[in-house]
Amino acid sequence: MRIALALKGLTYQYVPVNIRVGEHREPEFIDQVNPSAVVPAIADGDFRLGQSLAIIDYLDAHYPEPRLIPLEAERRARVLELSYLISCEIHPLNNVRTLRYLHDVLAVTPAQKDAWYQHWIAEGMAGVERLLERYGEGPWCFGVTPTLADCCLVPQIANAQRMGCDLSAFPLSLAVYRHAVKHTAFDFARPQNQPDYIA
């Protein structure tokens, strides 16, 4: 979501929510910000919305330049295919609440948790790489301008790198990542550049 806001040049008030200590589960957050009890969330006037992909679709509808979800049916479908692969098949298996459940409830060892993370990254990224091999073009996932697919891919690779995953089998994905991180919007949106960043 931060990448999309930066690409569109939209200014906003950043309100940090510390998910490591469960601030997203506080009654005030659920009642006033996001009943789904997840981040991110956005407020545009009186309109409130959660879930990154829904937020980006909303931003495209109300602030259409630059367009991140193409209008042309086949190109739109390709962008959504890759975006959903990351957001539905990879990310949920490796987010904080899943990893915390593995540790706190199932009592897996740190090595087992790392193996879980690395397995699902490798499995999901293999699918991303095949999509890019078959349909990718240009320096971005699908052409000469960034789309929702790039907004999903770049944070996923950054997280995988942070967790020590070997991504050498995914050269096309890494090429998109290396291109993207040179772009000011992607650099601005990096977690390390946020006021509430915790190493």
DOZA-340290 format. One record per residue: z, y, x of N, C-alpha, C, O in turn. Coordinates in steps of 0.1 Angstrom, whole numbers, plus 5000, padded with zeros to 4 digits. Layout:
! residues N
+------+------+------+------+------+------+------+------+------+------+------+------+
:  nzz :  nyy :  nxx : cazz : cayy : caxx :  czz :  cyy :  cxx :  ozz :  oyy :  oxx :
+------+------+------+------+------+------+------+------+------+------+------+------+
:    Z :    Y :    X :    Z :    Y :    X :    Z :    Y :    X :    Z :    Y :    X :
...
+------+------+------+------+------+------+------+------+------+------+------+------+
This chain:
! residues 199
+------+------+------+------+------+------+------+------+------+------+------+------+
:  nzz :  nyy :  nxx : cazz : cayy : caxx :  czz :  cyy :  cxx :  ozz :  oyy :  oxx :
+------+------+------+------+------+------+------+------+------+------+------+------+
: 5000 : 4988 : 5008 : 5000 : 5000 : 5000 : 5000 : 5013 : 5009 : 4993 : 5022 : 5006 :
: 5008 : 5013 : 5020 : 5008 : 5024 : 5028 : 4995 : 5027 : 5035 : 4990 : 5038 : 5036 :
: 4988 : 5016 : 5038 : 4974 : 5018 : 5044 : 4965 : 5024 : 5033 : 4958 : 5033 : 5037 :
: 4965 : 5019 : 5021 : 4957 : 5025 : 5011 : 4960 : 5040 : 5008 : 4950 : 5048 : 5007 :
: 4972 : 5043 : 5008 : 4976 : 5057 : 5006 : 4971 : 5066 : 5017 : 4966 : 5077 : 5015 :
: 4972 : 5061 : 5030 : 4967 : 5068 : 5041 : 4952 : 5069 : 5041 : 4947 : 5080 : 5045 :
: 4945 : 5058 : 5038 : 4930 : 5059 : 5038 : 4926 : 5069 : 5027 : 4915 : 5076 : 5030 :
: 4933 : 5070 : 5016 : 4929 : 5080 : 5006 : 4934 : 5094 : 5009 : 4931 : 5103 : 5001 :
: 4942 : 5096 : 5019 : 4947 : 5109 : 5023 : 4957 : 5114 : 5013 : 4959 : 5126 : 5011 :
: 4964 : 5105 : 5006 : 4974 : 5109 : 4996 : 4988 : 5111 : 5002 : 4992 : 5103 : 5010 :
: 4994 : 5122 : 4999 : 5007 : 5125 : 5004 : 5017 : 5119 : 4994 : 5014 : 5119 : 4982 :
: 5029 : 5115 : 4999 : 5039 : 5109 : 4990 : 5053 : 5111 : 4996 : 5054 : 5113 : 5008 :
: 5063 : 5109 : 4987 : 5076 : 5109 : 4992 : 5080 : 5094 : 4995 : 5079 : 5086 : 4986 :
: 5084 : 5091 : 5007 : 5088 : 5078 : 5011 : 5102 : 5076 : 5008 : 5111 : 5083 : 5013 :
: 5106 : 5065 : 5000 : 5120 : 5062 : 4997 : 5122 : 5048 : 5003 : 5117 : 5038 : 4997 :
: 5129 : 5047 : 5014 : 5132 : 5033 : 5020 : 5141 : 5025 : 5011 : 5150 : 5029 : 5005 :
: 5137 : 5012 : 5011 : 5145 : 5002 : 5004 : 5147 : 4990 : 5014 : 5138 : 4984 : 5019 :
: 5160 : 4988 : 5018 : 5163 : 4977 : 5028 : 5164 : 4964 : 5021 : 5174 : 4960 : 5015 :
: 5153 : 4956 : 5022 : 5153 : 4943 : 5016 : 5162 : 4933 : 5023 : 5166 : 4922 : 5018 :
: 5164 : 4936 : 5036 : 5173 : 4927 : 5044 : 5187 : 4926 : 5038 : 5194 : 4916 : 5040 :
: 5192 : 4937 : 5032 : 5205 : 4937 : 5026 : 5205 : 4936 : 5011 : 5215 : 4937 : 5005 :
: 5193 : 4934 : 5006 : 5191 : 4932 : 4991 : 5191 : 4944 : 4983 : 5194 : 4944 : 4971 :
: 5188 : 4956 : 4988 : 5188 : 4968 : 4980 : 5178 : 4967 : 4968 : 5179 : 4974 : 4958 :
: 5167 : 4959 : 4970 : 5157 : 4957 : 4959 : 5163 : 4949 : 4947 : 5157 : 4949 : 4937 :
: 5174 : 4943 : 4949 : 5181 : 4935 : 4938 : 5192 : 4943 : 4932 : 5199 : 4938 : 4923 :
: 5195 : 4955 : 4936 : 5205 : 4963 : 4930 : 5201 : 4967 : 4916 : 5189 : 4970 : 4914 :
: 5210 : 4968 : 4906 : 5207 : 4971 : 4893 : 5200 : 4984 : 4891 : 5191 : 4986 : 4883 :
: 5204 : 4994 : 4899 : 5197 : 5007 : 4898 : 5182 : 5006 : 4902 : 5174 : 5013 : 4896 :
: 5179 : 4999 : 4913 : 5165 : 4997 : 4917 : 5157 : 4990 : 4906 : 5146 : 4994 : 4902 :
: 5163 : 4979 : 4900 : 5156 : 4971 : 4890 : 5154 : 4980 : 4877 : 5143 : 4979 : 4871 :
: 5164 : 4987 : 4874 : 5163 : 4996 : 4861 : 5154 : 5008 : 4863 : 5147 : 5011 : 4854 :
: 5155 : 5014 : 4874 : 5148 : 5027 : 4875 : 5135 : 5026 : 4883 : 5126 : 5035 : 4882 :
: 5133 : 5016 : 4891 : 5121 : 5016 : 4900 : 5112 : 5004 : 4897 : 5100 : 5006 : 4893 :
: 5117 : 4992 : 4898 : 5108 : 4980 : 4896 : 5116 : 4968 : 4890 : 5124 : 4962 : 4897 :
: 5113 : 4965 : 4877 : 5120 : 4954 : 4871 : 5117 : 4940 : 4878 : 5125 : 4931 : 4875 :
: 5107 : 4939 : 4886 : 5104 : 4927 : 4893 : 5113 : 4925 : 4905 : 5113 : 4914 : 4911 :
: 5120 : 4935 : 4909 : 5130 : 4935 : 4920 : 5123 : 4931 : 4933 : 5128 : 4923 : 4941 :
: 5111 : 4937 : 4935 : 5104 : 4935 : 4948 : 5099 : 4949 : 4952 : 5098 : 4959 : 4945 :
: 5095 : 4950 : 4965 : 5088 : 4961 : 4971 : 5074 : 4957 : 4975 : 5072 : 4945 : 4978 :
: 5065 : 4966 : 4975 : 5067 : 4981 : 4973 : 5066 : 4984 : 4958 : 5063 : 4975 : 4949 :
: 5069 : 4996 : 4955 : 5067 : 5002 : 4941 : 5063 : 5016 : 4943 : 5065 : 5022 : 4953 :
: 5056 : 5021 : 4933 : 5051 : 5035 : 4933 : 5055 : 5042 : 4920 : 5054 : 5036 : 4909 :
: 5057 : 5055 : 4921 : 5059 : 5063 : 4909 : 5049 : 5074 : 4910 : 5049 : 5082 : 4920 :
: 5041 : 5075 : 4900 : 5031 : 5086 : 4899 : 5034 : 5093 : 4886 : 5029 : 5089 : 4876 :
: 5041 : 5104 : 4888 : 5046 : 5111 : 4876 : 5056 : 5101 : 4869 : 5066 : 5096 : 4875 :
: 5054 : 5099 : 4856 : 5063 : 5090 : 4849 : 5059 : 5075 : 4850 : 5066 : 5066 : 4845 :
: 5047 : 5073 : 4856 : 5042 : 5059 : 4856 : 5047 : 5052 : 4869 : 5046 : 5057 : 4880 :
: 5053 : 5040 : 4867 : 5059 : 5032 : 4878 : 5052 : 5019 : 4878 : 5049 : 5013 : 4868 :
: 5050 : 5014 : 4890 : 5042 : 5002 : 4892 : 5047 : 4995 : 4905 : 5049 : 5001 : 4915 :
: 5047 : 4981 : 4904 : 5050 : 4973 : 4916 : 5038 : 4964 : 4919 : 5028 : 4965 : 4912 :
: 5040 : 4957 : 4930 : 5029 : 4948 : 4935 : 5018 : 4955 : 4942 : 5011 : 4963 : 4936 :
: 5016 : 4953 : 4954 : 5007 : 4960 : 4963 : 4993 : 4960 : 4957 : 4986 : 4970 : 4957 :
: 4988 : 4948 : 4953 : 4974 : 4948 : 4948 : 4972 : 4956 : 4935 : 4962 : 4962 : 4934 :
: 4982 : 4955 : 4926 : 4981 : 4963 : 4914 : 4981 : 4978 : 4917 : 4974 : 4986 : 4911 :
: 4990 : 4981 : 4927 : 4991 : 4995 : 4931 : 4978 : 5000 : 4936 : 4973 : 5011 : 4933 :
: 4972 : 4992 : 4945 : 4959 : 4997 : 4951 : 4948 : 4998 : 4941 : 4940 : 5007 : 4942 :
: 4948 : 4989 : 4932 : 4938 : 4989 : 4921 : 4940 : 5002 : 4912 : 4931 : 5009 : 4909 :
: 4953 : 5005 : 4910 : 4956 : 5018 : 4903 : 4952 : 5030 : 4911 : 4946 : 5039 : 4905 :
: 4954 : 5030 : 4924 : 4950 : 5041 : 4932 : 4935 : 5043 : 4932 : 4930 : 5054 : 4931 :
: 4928 : 5031 : 4933 : 4913 : 5032 : 4932 : 4908 : 5038 : 4919 : 4898 : 5046 : 4919 :
: 4915 : 5035 : 4908 : 4911 : 5040 : 4895 : 4913 : 5055 : 4894 : 4905 : 5063 : 4888 :
: 4924 : 5060 : 4900 : 4928 : 5074 : 4898 : 4924 : 5083 : 4910 : 4923 : 5095 : 4908 :
: 4923 : 5077 : 4922 : 4919 : 5084 : 4934 : 4908 : 5076 : 4941 : 4910 : 5070 : 4951 :
: 4896 : 5077 : 4935 : 4885 : 5067 : 4939 : 4879 : 5068 : 4953 : 4871 : 5060 : 4957 :
: 4883 : 5079 : 4960 : 4876 : 5080 : 4973 : 4887 : 5079 : 4985 : 4897 : 5086 : 4984 :
: 4884 : 5071 : 4994 : 4874 : 5061 : 4995 : 4878 : 5049 : 4986 : 4889 : 5046 : 4984 :
: 4867 : 5043 : 4981 : 4869 : 5031 : 4972 : 4873 : 5019 : 4981 : 4866 : 5016 : 4991 :
: 4884 : 5012 : 4977 : 4889 : 5000 : 4984 : 4885 : 4987 : 4978 : 4884 : 4977 : 4984 :
: 4883 : 4987 : 4965 : 4879 : 4976 : 4957 : 4865 : 4979 : 4952 : 4863 : 4987 : 4943 :
: 4854 : 4973 : 4958 : 4841 : 4977 : 4954 : 4838 : 4976 : 4939 : 4844 : 4967 : 4932 :
: 4829 : 4984 : 4934 : 4824 : 4983 : 4920 : 4814 : 4972 : 4918 : 4814 : 4965 : 4908 :
: 4805 : 4970 : 4928 : 4794 : 4960 : 4927 : 4801 : 4946 : 4926 : 4809 : 4943 : 4934 :
: 4796 : 4938 : 4916 : 4803 : 4926 : 4912 : 4805 : 4916 : 4924 : 4816 : 4911 : 4926 :
: 4794 : 4913 : 4931 : 4795 : 4903 : 4941 : 4804 : 4908 : 4953 : 4812 : 4900 : 4959 :
: 4802 : 4920 : 4957 : 4810 : 4925 : 4968 : 4824 : 4926 : 4964 : 4833 : 4923 : 4972 :
: 4827 : 4931 : 4952 : 4841 : 4931 : 4947 : 4847 : 4917 : 4947 : 4859 : 4916 : 4952 :
: 4840 : 4907 : 4943 : 4845 : 4893 : 4943 : 4848 : 4889 : 4957 : 4859 : 4882 : 4958 :
: 4840 : 4892 : 4967 : 4843 : 4887 : 4980 : 4855 : 4894 : 4986 : 4864 : 4888 : 4992 :
: 4857 : 4907 : 4983 : 4869 : 4914 : 4988 : 4881 : 4909 : 4981 : 4891 : 4907 : 4988 :
: 4880 : 4906 : 4968 : 4892 : 4901 : 4961 : 4895 : 4886 : 4966 : 4907 : 4882 : 4967 :
: 4885 : 4878 : 4968 : 4887 : 4865 : 4973 : 4895 : 4864 : 4986 : 4905 : 4857 : 4986 :
: 4891 : 4872 : 4995 : 4899 : 4872 : 5008 : 4913 : 4878 : 5006 : 4923 : 4874 : 5011 :
: 4914 : 4889 : 4998 : 4926 : 4896 : 4995 : 4936 : 4886 : 4988 : 4948 : 4886 : 4992 :
: 4931 : 4879 : 4979 : 4940 : 4870 : 4971 : 4944 : 4858 : 4980 : 4955 : 4853 : 4979 :
: 4935 : 4853 : 4989 : 4939 : 4843 : 4998 : 4951 : 4846 : 5006 : 4960 : 4839 : 5008 :
: 4951 : 4859 : 5011 : 4962 : 4863 : 5019 : 4974 : 4866 : 5010 : 4985 : 4861 : 5013 :
: 4973 : 4873 : 4999 : 4984 : 4877 : 4991 : 4990 : 4866 : 4983 : 5002 : 4867 : 4979 :
: 4982 : 4856 : 4979 : 4987 : 4845 : 4971 : 4990 : 4832 : 4978 : 4999 : 4825 : 4974 :
: 4983 : 4830 : 4989 : 4984 : 4817 : 4996 : 4991 : 4818 : 5009 : 4998 : 4808 : 5013 :
: 4991 : 4829 : 5016 : 4998 : 4830 : 5029 : 5011 : 4838 : 5027 : 5022 : 4832 : 5031 :
: 5010 : 4850 : 5023 : 5022 : 4859 : 5023 : 5034 : 4853 : 5016 : 5045 : 4854 : 5021 :
: 5033 : 4848 : 5003 : 5045 : 4843 : 4997 : 5053 : 4832 : 5004 : 5065 : 4831 : 5003 :
: 5046 : 4824 : 5012 : 5052 : 4813 : 5019 : 5059 : 4818 : 5032 : 5067 : 4811 : 5038 :
: 5057 : 4831 : 5035 : 5063 : 4836 : 5048 : 5070 : 4849 : 5046 : 5073 : 4856 : 5056 :
: 5073 : 4853 : 5034 : 5081 : 4865 : 5032 : 5096 : 4863 : 5034 : 5100 : 4852 : 5036 :
: 5103 : 4874 : 5034 : 5117 : 4874 : 5038 : 5125 : 4864 : 5028 : 5133 : 4857 : 5033 :
: 5122 : 4865 : 5015 : 5131 : 4857 : 5006 : 5128 : 4842 : 5008 : 5137 : 4834 : 5006 :
: 5115 : 4838 : 5011 : 5112 : 4824 : 5013 : 5119 : 4819 : 5026 : 5126 : 4809 : 5026 :
: 5118 : 4827 : 5036 : 5124 : 4823 : 5049 : 5139 : 4823 : 5048 : 5146 : 4814 : 5054 :
: 5145 : 4832 : 5040 : 5160 : 4832 : 5038 : 5164 : 4820 : 5030 : 5174 : 4814 : 5033 :
: 5156 : 4816 : 5020 : 5159 : 4804 : 5012 : 5159 : 4791 : 5021 : 5168 : 4783 : 5020 :
: 5149 : 4791 : 5030 : 5148 : 4779 : 5039 : 5161 : 4778 : 5047 : 5166 : 4767 : 5049 :
: 5165 : 4790 : 5052 : 5177 : 4790 : 5061 : 5190 : 4788 : 5053 : 5198 : 4780 : 5057 :
: 5192 : 4797 : 5043 : 5205 : 4797 : 5036 : 5207 : 4786 : 5027 : 5219 : 4781 : 5026 :
: 5197 : 4781 : 5020 : 5199 : 4771 : 5010 : 5195 : 4757 : 5015 : 5203 : 4747 : 5013 :
: 5184 : 4756 : 5021 : 5179 : 4743 : 5026 : 5185 : 4739 : 5040 : 5183 : 4728 : 5045 :
: 5191 : 4749 : 5046 : 5197 : 4748 : 5059 : 5188 : 4742 : 5070 : 5192 : 4733 : 5078 :
: 5176 : 4747 : 5070 : 5167 : 4742 : 5081 : 5171 : 4749 : 5094 : 5177 : 4760 : 5094 :
: 5167 : 4743 : 5105 : 5170 : 4749 : 5118 : 5160 : 4760 : 5121 : 5150 : 4761 : 5114 :
: 5164 : 4769 : 5130 : 5154 : 4780 : 5134 : 5141 : 4774 : 5138 : 5130 : 4780 : 5135 :
: 5141 : 4763 : 5145 : 5128 : 4757 : 5149 : 5120 : 4752 : 5137 : 5108 : 4753 : 5137 :
: 5127 : 4746 : 5127 : 5120 : 4741 : 5115 : 5114 : 4753 : 5108 : 5103 : 4753 : 5102 :
: 5122 : 4764 : 5107 : 5117 : 4776 : 5100 : 5105 : 4782 : 5107 : 5095 : 4786 : 5100 :
: 5105 : 4782 : 5120 : 5094 : 4787 : 5128 : 5081 : 4778 : 5126 : 5070 : 4783 : 5124 :
: 5084 : 4765 : 5125 : 5073 : 4755 : 5123 : 5067 : 4757 : 5109 : 5055 : 4757 : 5107 :
: 5075 : 4760 : 5099 : 5071 : 4763 : 5085 : 5061 : 4775 : 5086 : 5050 : 4775 : 5081 :
: 5066 : 4786 : 5092 : 5059 : 4798 : 5092 : 5045 : 4796 : 5099 : 5035 : 4800 : 5094 :
: 5046 : 4790 : 5111 : 5033 : 4788 : 5119 : 5024 : 4779 : 5112 : 5011 : 4781 : 5112 :
: 5028 : 4769 : 5105 : 5020 : 4760 : 5097 : 5012 : 4767 : 5087 : 5000 : 4766 : 5086 :
: 5019 : 4775 : 5078 : 5012 : 4782 : 5067 : 5003 : 4794 : 5072 : 4993 : 4797 : 5066 :
: 5007 : 4800 : 5083 : 4998 : 4810 : 5089 : 4985 : 4803 : 5094 : 4974 : 4808 : 5090 :
: 4986 : 4792 : 5101 : 4975 : 4785 : 5106 : 4966 : 4781 : 5094 : 4953 : 4782 : 5095 :
: 4972 : 4775 : 5084 : 4964 : 4770 : 5073 : 4957 : 4781 : 5066 : 4945 : 4780 : 5063 :
: 4964 : 4792 : 5063 : 4958 : 4803 : 5055 : 4948 : 4810 : 5064 : 4937 : 4814 : 5059 :
: 4951 : 4813 : 5076 : 4942 : 4820 : 5085 : 4929 : 4812 : 5087 : 4918 : 4818 : 5090 :
: 4930 : 4799 : 5087 : 4917 : 4791 : 5089 : 4908 : 4794 : 5077 : 4896 : 4795 : 5079 :
: 4914 : 4796 : 5065 : 4905 : 4799 : 5053 : 4900 : 4813 : 5055 : 4888 : 4815 : 5051 :
: 4908 : 4822 : 5059 : 4903 : 4836 : 5061 : 4891 : 4836 : 5071 : 4881 : 4843 : 5069 :
: 4893 : 4829 : 5082 : 4883 : 4829 : 5093 : 4870 : 4823 : 5087 : 4859 : 4828 : 5090 :
: 4871 : 4812 : 5079 : 4859 : 4806 : 5073 : 4852 : 4816 : 5064 : 4839 : 4817 : 5064 :
: 4859 : 4823 : 5056 : 4853 : 4833 : 5048 : 4846 : 4844 : 5056 : 4835 : 4848 : 5052 :
: 4852 : 4849 : 5066 : 4846 : 4859 : 5075 : 4834 : 4853 : 5082 : 4824 : 4860 : 5084 :
: 4834 : 4841 : 5086 : 4822 : 4834 : 5092 : 4811 : 4834 : 5083 : 4799 : 4836 : 5087 :
: 4813 : 4831 : 5070 : 4803 : 4829 : 5061 : 4798 : 4842 : 5054 : 4786 : 4844 : 5052 :
: 4807 : 4851 : 5051 : 4804 : 4863 : 5044 : 4807 : 4876 : 5050 : 4802 : 4887 : 5046 :
: 4814 : 4876 : 5061 : 4818 : 4889 : 5067 : 4807 : 4896 : 5074 : 4797 : 4889 : 5078 :
: 4808 : 4909 : 5075 : 4798 : 4917 : 5082 : 4804 : 4930 : 5086 : 4813 : 4935 : 5079 :
: 4799 : 4935 : 5097 : 4804 : 4948 : 5102 : 4817 : 4947 : 5109 : 4822 : 4936 : 5111 :
: 4822 : 4959 : 5113 : 4835 : 4959 : 5120 : 4847 : 4956 : 5112 : 4857 : 4951 : 5117 :
: 4845 : 4958 : 5098 : 4856 : 4955 : 5089 : 4853 : 4941 : 5083 : 4843 : 4935 : 5086 :
: 4861 : 4937 : 5074 : 4859 : 4924 : 5068 : 4846 : 4923 : 5062 : 4838 : 4913 : 5063 :
: 4842 : 4933 : 5054 : 4830 : 4932 : 5046 : 4822 : 4945 : 5047 : 4819 : 4952 : 5037 :
: 4818 : 4949 : 5059 : 4810 : 4961 : 5060 : 4814 : 4971 : 5070 : 4822 : 4969 : 5079 :
: 4810 : 4984 : 5067 : 4812 : 4994 : 5077 : 4824 : 5003 : 5073 : 4827 : 5013 : 5080 :
: 4830 : 5000 : 5061 : 4842 : 5008 : 5057 : 4853 : 4998 : 5053 : 4850 : 4987 : 5049 :
: 4865 : 5002 : 5054 : 4876 : 4994 : 5051 : 4877 : 4992 : 5036 : 4874 : 5000 : 5028 :
: 4882 : 4980 : 5032 : 4884 : 4976 : 5018 : 4898 : 4971 : 5016 : 4906 : 4970 : 5026 :
: 4901 : 4966 : 5004 : 4914 : 4960 : 5001 : 4916 : 4948 : 5011 : 4927 : 4945 : 5015 :
: 4905 : 4941 : 5014 : 4906 : 4929 : 5023 : 4912 : 4933 : 5036 : 4921 : 4926 : 5042 :
: 4908 : 4944 : 5042 : 4913 : 4949 : 5055 : 4928 : 4953 : 5053 : 4936 : 4951 : 5062 :
: 4931 : 4959 : 5041 : 4945 : 4963 : 5039 : 4954 : 4951 : 5038 : 4966 : 4952 : 5041 :
: 4949 : 4940 : 5034 : 4957 : 4927 : 5034 : 4957 : 4920 : 5047 : 4968 : 4915 : 5051 :
: 4946 : 4920 : 5054 : 4945 : 4912 : 5066 : 4953 : 4918 : 5077 : 4960 : 4910 : 5085 :
: 4952 : 4931 : 5079 : 4959 : 4937 : 5091 : 4974 : 4935 : 5091 : 4980 : 4931 : 5101 :
: 4981 : 4937 : 5080 : 4996 : 4934 : 5080 : 4999 : 4920 : 5082 : 5009 : 4916 : 5088 :
: 4990 : 4911 : 5077 : 4993 : 4896 : 5078 : 4992 : 4892 : 5093 : 5000 : 4885 : 5098 :
: 4982 : 4897 : 5100 : 4981 : 4894 : 5114 : 4992 : 4900 : 5122 : 4998 : 4894 : 5131 :
: 4996 : 4913 : 5118 : 5007 : 4919 : 5125 : 5020 : 4911 : 5124 : 5028 : 4909 : 5133 :
: 5023 : 4906 : 5112 : 5034 : 4898 : 5109 : 5034 : 4884 : 5117 : 5044 : 4880 : 5123 :
: 5022 : 4878 : 5117 : 5020 : 4866 : 5124 : 5023 : 4868 : 5139 : 5029 : 4860 : 5146 :
: 5018 : 4879 : 5145 : 5020 : 4882 : 5159 : 5035 : 4884 : 5162 : 5040 : 4879 : 5172 :
: 5041 : 4891 : 5153 : 5056 : 4894 : 5154 : 5064 : 4881 : 5154 : 5074 : 4880 : 5161 :
: 5059 : 4871 : 5147 : 5066 : 4858 : 5146 : 5061 : 4848 : 5157 : 5065 : 4836 : 5157 :
: 5052 : 4853 : 5166 : 5048 : 4845 : 5178 : 5038 : 4834 : 5175 : 5037 : 4824 : 5182 :
: 5030 : 4836 : 5164 : 5020 : 4826 : 5160 : 5008 : 4828 : 5170 : 5004 : 4839 : 5174 :
: 5002 : 4816 : 5173 : 4990 : 4816 : 5181 : 4978 : 4818 : 5172 : 4975 : 4810 : 5163 :
: 4971 : 4829 : 5173 : 4960 : 4833 : 5165 : 4946 : 4832 : 5172 : 4936 : 4837 : 5167 :
: 4946 : 4826 : 5183 : 4934 : 4825 : 5192 : 4923 : 4818 : 5185 : 4911 : 4819 : 5188 :
: 4926 : 4809 : 5175 : 4915 : 4802 : 5168 : 4908 : 4810 : 5157 : 4899 : 4805 : 5150 :
: 4912 : 4823 : 5156 : 4907 : 4832 : 5145 : 4900 : 4844 : 5151 : 4905 : 4855 : 5148 :
: 4890 : 4843 : 5159 : 4884 : 4855 : 5166 : 4879 : 4865 : 5157 : 4880 : 4877 : 5160 :
: 4873 : 4861 : 5146 : 4867 : 4871 : 5137 : 4878 : 4880 : 5130 : 4877 : 4892 : 5129 :
: 4889 : 4873 : 5126 : 4900 : 4880 : 5120 : 4906 : 4889 : 5131 : 4910 : 4901 : 5127 :
: 4908 : 4885 : 5143 : 4914 : 4893 : 5153 : 4905 : 4905 : 5157 : 4910 : 4916 : 5160 :
: 4891 : 4903 : 5156 : 4882 : 4914 : 5159 : 4884 : 4925 : 5148 : 4884 : 4937 : 5151 :
: 4885 : 4921 : 5135 : 4888 : 4931 : 5125 : 4901 : 4938 : 5127 : 4902 : 4950 : 5126 :
: 4911 : 4930 : 5131 : 4924 : 4936 : 5133 : 4924 : 4946 : 5145 : 4929 : 4957 : 5143 :
: 4917 : 4943 : 5156 : 4917 : 4952 : 5167 : 4909 : 4965 : 5164 : 4912 : 4975 : 5168 :
: 4899 : 4963 : 5155 : 4891 : 4975 : 5151 : 4900 : 4984 : 5142 : 4900 : 4996 : 5144 :
: 4907 : 4977 : 5133 : 4915 : 4985 : 5123 : 4926 : 4993 : 5129 : 4929 : 5004 : 5125 :
: 4933 : 4987 : 5139 : 4945 : 4993 : 5144 : 4942 : 5006 : 5152 : 4950 : 5014 : 5155 :
: 4929 : 5008 : 5155 : 4925 : 5020 : 5161 : 4923 : 5032 : 5151 : 4922 : 5043 : 5155 :
: 4922 : 5028 : 5138 : 4920 : 5038 : 5128 : 4933 : 5045 : 5125 : 4944 : 5038 : 5124 :
: 4933 : 5058 : 5123 : 4945 : 5065 : 5121 : 4953 : 5061 : 5109 : 4965 : 5061 : 5109 :
: 4946 : 5057 : 5098 : 4954 : 5053 : 5086 : 4961 : 5040 : 5088 : 4973 : 5039 : 5083 :
: 4955 : 5031 : 5095 : 4962 : 5018 : 5098 : 4973 : 5020 : 5108 : 4984 : 5014 : 5107 :
: 4971 : 5029 : 5117 : 4982 : 5032 : 5127 : 4994 : 5039 : 5120 : 5005 : 5035 : 5123 :
: 4991 : 5048 : 5112 : 5001 : 5056 : 5104 : 5010 : 5046 : 5096 : 5022 : 5049 : 5095 :
: 5003 : 5036 : 5090 : 5010 : 5027 : 5081 : 5018 : 5016 : 5088 : 5025 : 5009 : 5081 :
: 5017 : 5015 : 5101 : 5024 : 5004 : 5108 : 5039 : 5005 : 5105 : 5045 : 5016 : 5104 :
: 5046 : 4994 : 5103 : 5061 : 4994 : 5101 : 5068 : 5002 : 5112 : 5078 : 5009 : 5108 :
: 5064 : 5001 : 5124 : 5071 : 5008 : 5135 : 5070 : 5023 : 5133 : 5078 : 5030 : 5139 :
: 5061 : 5028 : 5125 : 5059 : 5042 : 5123 : 5066 : 5047 : 5111 : 5064 : 5059 : 5107 :
: 5074 : 5039 : 5104 : 5081 : 5043 : 5092 : 5095 : 5047 : 5095 : 5101 : 5042 : 5105 :
: 5101 : 5057 : 5087 : 5114 : 5062 : 5091 : 5125 : 5052 : 5090 : 5136 : 5054 : 5096 :
: 5123 : 5041 : 5083 : 5134 : 5031 : 5081 : 5132 : 5019 : 5089 : 5138 : 5008 : 5087 :
: 5123 : 5019 : 5099 : 5119 : 5007 : 5107 : 5132 : 5002 : 5114 : 5139 : 5009 : 5120 :
: 5133 : 4988 : 5113 : 5143 : 4981 : 5120 : 5137 : 4970 : 5128 : 5129 : 4962 : 5123 :
: 5139 : 4970 : 5141 : 5132 : 4960 : 5150 : 5137 : 4946 : 5147 : 5132 : 4937 : 5153 :
+------+------+------+------+------+------+------+------+------+------+------+------+
